[in-house]
Amino acid sequence: MSAPAHKEPDSFAFDGESQAKIATILKRYPEGKQASAVIPLLYVAQRQMGRLTGSAWVPRVAMDVIAERLSMPPIRVYEVATFYFMFNMKPIGRHHLQLCGTTPCMLRGSDDVLRACKDAGGVKGVGDTSADGLFTLTEVECLGACVNAPILQVDDDYYEDLDYDSTVKLLEAFKRGERPKPGSAIGRMASAPAGPQNVLTGQGDD
């Protein structure tokens, strides 16, 4: 499988699964305010592309369909889609590796995670897709999980407390077609302190 090429499809239509989601989404908005649903509909389109083609992105024709569905000018949909990092404007690999490189993750070893993505994922660097089409690497701003840095978001899941070896292990699992359990690579519970519990360990003396 080669890396995805940027070729816009000639047409786009929401399938049954997406139509059901859209019907639920539109109920949240009052009559005349459906344009406010542009972000969730873009996400539905991106998910459908990922589900049906193996590459989660939003082609221009999908944005046109969304504009018509929400009775808004296409340019308004384009503006929203190109503003947010969560929407991919060209084909990506089957798994989207989103690496946080901001201060907390950098101080905790995001450079080692980047090196592991290159070595185990087969990507040359940020913005590249592996030759087998499996991984695309993107550098993103803060993912909001700084306490468990460094973070690598794979598709919709967070993998936390990573180092070089655990990142290699993670990507090798994806290569085998597995979906590793999200969360801390060191077994940390949520955002609890790392290491053994050392407070509130007993009933007290009274």
One Martini backbone bead per residue (centre of mass of N, CA, C, O) as a GRO file, in nm:
protein
  206
    1MET     BB    1   0.093   0.038   0.026
    2SER     BB    2   0.063   0.356  -0.049
    3ALA     BB    3   0.072   0.667  -0.027
    4PRO     BB    4  -0.143   0.908  -0.023
    5ALA     BB    5  -0.312   1.088  -0.257
    6HIS     BB    6  -0.407   1.410  -0.383
    7LYS     BB    7  -0.742   1.327  -0.457
    8GLU     BB    8  -1.026   1.443  -0.563
    9PRO     BB    9  -1.333   1.373  -0.557
   10ASP     BB   10  -1.627   1.398  -0.754
   11SER     BB   11  -1.791   1.284  -0.500
   12PHE     BB   12  -2.047   1.314  -0.227
   13ALA     BB   13  -2.205   1.100   0.029
   14PHE     BB   14  -2.397   1.023   0.276
   15ASP     BB   15  -2.445   0.770   0.468
   16GLY     BB   16  -2.643   0.606   0.684
   17GLU     BB   17  -2.471   0.650   0.939
   18SER     BB   18  -2.438   0.958   0.898
   19GLN     BB   19  -2.736   1.038   0.879
   20ALA     BB   20  -2.806   0.957   1.170
   21LYS     BB   21  -2.611   1.156   1.307
   22ILE     BB   22  -2.720   1.416   1.181
   23ALA     BB   23  -3.006   1.402   1.294
   24THR     BB   24  -2.910   1.430   1.588
   25ILE     BB   25  -2.752   1.695   1.565
   26LEU     BB   26  -2.982   1.892   1.450
   27LYS     BB   27  -3.161   1.882   1.717
   28ARG     BB   28  -2.971   2.097   1.878
   29TYR     BB   29  -3.090   2.308   1.672
   30PRO     BB   30  -3.245   2.569   1.580
   31GLU     BB   31  -3.426   2.719   1.371
   32GLY     BB   32  -3.179   2.879   1.164
   33LYS     BB   33  -2.905   2.730   1.325
   34GLN     BB   34  -2.753   2.501   1.153
   35ALA     BB   35  -2.463   2.624   1.107
   36SER     BB   36  -2.356   2.527   1.394
   37ALA     BB   37  -2.305   2.220   1.265
   38VAL     BB   38  -2.034   2.220   1.103
   39ILE     BB   39  -1.832   2.068   1.279
   40PRO     BB   40  -1.978   1.791   1.316
   41LEU     BB   41  -2.007   1.740   1.005
   42LEU     BB   42  -1.709   1.732   0.938
   43TYR     BB   43  -1.653   1.491   1.124
   44VAL     BB   44  -1.839   1.292   0.980
   45ALA     BB   45  -1.695   1.303   0.708
   46GLN     BB   46  -1.417   1.212   0.807
   47ARG     BB   47  -1.509   0.941   0.923
   48GLN     BB   48  -1.618   0.823   0.662
   49MET     BB   49  -1.356   0.825   0.504
   50GLY     BB   50  -1.210   0.637   0.702
   51ARG     BB   51  -1.410   0.397   0.686
   52LEU     BB   52  -1.408   0.367   0.353
   53THR     BB   53  -1.073   0.437   0.286
   54GLY     BB   54  -0.851   0.482   0.536
   55SER     BB   55  -0.890   0.812   0.511
   56ALA     BB   56  -0.908   1.093   0.724
   57TRP     BB   57  -1.094   1.329   0.540
   58VAL     BB   58  -1.183   1.655   0.367
   59PRO     BB   59  -1.333   1.712   0.098
   60ARG     BB   60  -1.467   1.954  -0.091
   61VAL     BB   61  -1.736   1.808  -0.165
   62ALA     BB   62  -1.819   1.773   0.132
   63MET     BB   63  -1.841   2.076   0.196
   64ASP     BB   64  -2.066   2.129  -0.010
   65VAL     BB   65  -2.275   1.941   0.118
   66ILE     BB   66  -2.283   2.087   0.389
   67ALA     BB   67  -2.371   2.363   0.287
   68GLU     BB   68  -2.641   2.264   0.175
   69ARG     BB   69  -2.754   2.135   0.435
   70LEU     BB   70  -2.706   2.433   0.601
   71SER     BB   71  -2.749   2.690   0.434
   72MET     BB   72  -2.448   2.773   0.330
   73PRO     BB   73  -2.170   2.897   0.235
   74PRO     BB   74  -1.893   2.733   0.136
   75ILE     BB   75  -1.677   2.930   0.253
   76ARG     BB   76  -1.758   2.881   0.552
   77VAL     BB   77  -1.664   2.589   0.558
   78TYR     BB   78  -1.371   2.631   0.472
   79GLU     BB   79  -1.289   2.812   0.709
   80VAL     BB   80  -1.330   2.602   0.931
   81ALA     BB   81  -1.161   2.360   0.821
   82THR     BB   82  -0.882   2.537   0.803
   83PHE     BB   83  -0.857   2.623   1.113
   84TYR     BB   84  -0.858   2.324   1.209
   85PHE     BB   85  -0.662   2.049   1.297
   86MET     BB   86  -0.893   1.819   1.298
   87PHE     BB   87  -0.878   1.880   0.989
   88ASN     BB   88  -0.824   1.714   0.683
   89MET     BB   89  -0.719   1.832   0.350
   90LYS     BB   90  -0.580   1.550   0.319
   91PRO     BB   91  -0.458   1.264   0.288
   92ILE     BB   92  -0.400   0.996   0.511
   93GLY     BB   93  -0.327   0.771   0.708
   94ARG     BB   94  -0.472   0.531   0.890
   95HIS     BB   95  -0.281   0.665   1.110
   96HIS     BB   96  -0.285   0.941   1.336
   97LEU     BB   97  -0.003   1.116   1.439
   98GLN     BB   98  -0.017   1.325   1.736
   99LEU     BB   99   0.230   1.549   1.836
  100CYS     BB  100   0.344   1.688   2.123
  101GLY     BB  101   0.579   1.993   2.149
  102THR     BB  102   0.535   2.129   2.396
  103THR     BB  103   0.678   2.200   2.688
  104PRO     BB  104   0.599   1.952   2.867
  105CYS     BB  105   0.667   1.736   2.649
  106MET     BB  106   0.956   1.823   2.594
  107LEU     BB  107   1.062   1.786   2.893
  108ARG     BB  108   0.949   1.463   2.880
  109GLY     BB  109   1.028   1.346   2.565
  110SER     BB  110   0.921   1.406   2.263
  111ASP     BB  111   1.178   1.344   2.097
  112ASP     BB  112   1.164   1.035   2.144
  113VAL     BB  113   0.890   0.996   2.011
  114LEU     BB  114   0.974   1.100   1.734
  115ARG     BB  115   1.196   0.890   1.686
  116ALA     BB  116   1.002   0.646   1.699
  117CYS     BB  117   0.824   0.728   1.460
  118LYS     BB  118   1.050   0.703   1.256
  119ASP     BB  119   1.150   0.412   1.314
  120ALA     BB  120   0.860   0.253   1.343
  121GLY     BB  121   0.672   0.428   1.129
  122GLY     BB  122   0.830   0.545   0.863
  123VAL     BB  123   0.886   0.844   0.910
  124LYS     BB  124   1.066   1.142   0.836
  125GLY     BB  125   0.841   1.343   0.957
  126VAL     BB  126   0.672   1.607   0.975
  127GLY     BB  127   0.405   1.543   0.737
  128ASP     BB  128   0.446   1.244   0.699
  129THR     BB  129   0.412   0.938   0.511
  130SER     BB  130   0.423   0.629   0.496
  131ALA     BB  131   0.484   0.402   0.245
  132ASP     BB  132   0.233   0.211   0.355
  133GLY     BB  133  -0.002   0.415   0.473
  134LEU     BB  134  -0.028   0.400   0.800
  135PHE     BB  135   0.130   0.680   0.864
  136THR     BB  136   0.077   1.008   1.009
  137LEU     BB  137   0.262   1.304   1.093
  138THR     BB  138   0.179   1.541   1.356
  139GLU     BB  139   0.209   1.860   1.486
  140VAL     BB  140   0.082   1.980   1.795
  141GLU     BB  141  -0.075   2.128   2.017
  142CYS     BB  142  -0.195   2.120   2.304
  143LEU     BB  143  -0.376   1.831   2.453
  144GLY     BB  144  -0.441   1.859   2.776
  145ALA     BB  145  -0.211   1.629   2.917
  146CYS     BB  146   0.050   1.728   3.084
  147VAL     BB  147   0.073   1.534   3.337
  148ASN     BB  148   0.124   1.286   3.098
  149ALA     BB  149   0.385   1.341   2.984
  150PRO     BB  150   0.407   1.237   2.687
  151ILE     BB  151   0.201   1.281   2.391
  152LEU     BB  152   0.004   1.051   2.178
  153GLN     BB  153  -0.214   1.083   1.917
  154VAL     BB  154  -0.432   0.819   1.797
  155ASP     BB  155  -0.653   0.953   1.646
  156ASP     BB  156  -0.871   0.948   1.934
  157ASP     BB  157  -0.624   0.858   2.112
  158TYR     BB  158  -0.449   0.847   2.420
  159TYR     BB  159  -0.090   0.842   2.478
  160GLU     BB  160   0.096   0.811   2.780
  161ASP     BB  161   0.400   0.821   2.921
  162LEU     BB  162   0.623   0.827   2.709
  163ASP     BB  163   0.876   0.660   2.524
  164TYR     BB  164   1.060   0.508   2.307
  165ASP     BB  165   0.980   0.208   2.366
  166SER     BB  166   0.667   0.248   2.397
  167THR     BB  167   0.627   0.360   2.111
  168VAL     BB  168   0.726   0.122   1.953
  169LYS     BB  169   0.522  -0.079   2.071
  170LEU     BB  170   0.270   0.069   1.976
  171LEU     BB  171   0.329   0.066   1.662
  172GLU     BB  172   0.356  -0.239   1.635
  173ALA     BB  173   0.061  -0.297   1.706
  174PHE     BB  174  -0.064  -0.146   1.467
  175LYS     BB  175   0.075  -0.319   1.249
  176ARG     BB  176  -0.095  -0.582   1.359
  177GLY     BB  177  -0.399  -0.458   1.406
  178GLU     BB  178  -0.407  -0.323   1.671
  179ARG     BB  179  -0.573  -0.175   1.979
  180PRO     BB  180  -0.458  -0.014   2.213
  181LYS     BB  181  -0.485   0.091   2.519
  182PRO     BB  182  -0.548   0.368   2.647
  183GLY     BB  183  -0.305   0.573   2.807
  184SER     BB  184  -0.084   0.477   3.030
  185ALA     BB  185   0.240   0.327   3.007
  186ILE     BB  186   0.273   0.313   3.352
  187GLY     BB  187  -0.022   0.285   3.501
  188ARG     BB  188  -0.158   0.537   3.540
  189MET     BB  189  -0.419   0.694   3.712
  190ALA     BB  190  -0.487   0.915   3.526
  191SER     BB  191  -0.357   1.196   3.732
  192ALA     BB  192  -0.187   1.052   3.909
  193PRO     BB  193   0.073   0.992   4.070
  194ALA     BB  194   0.363   0.863   4.035
  195GLY     BB  195   0.366   0.572   4.177
  196PRO     BB  196   0.324   0.499   4.487
  197GLN     BB  197   0.131   0.510   4.748
  198ASN     BB  198   0.182   0.770   5.035
  199VAL     BB  199  -0.123   0.827   5.103
  200LEU     BB  200  -0.383   0.709   5.260
  201THR     BB  201  -0.300   0.391   5.366
  202GLY     BB  202  -0.486   0.416   5.623
  203GLN     BB  203  -0.688   0.456   5.931
  204GLY     BB  204  -0.526   0.522   6.160
  205ASP     BB  205  -0.504   0.584   6.530
  206ASP     BB  206  -0.818   0.671   6.627
   0.00000   0.00000   0.00000
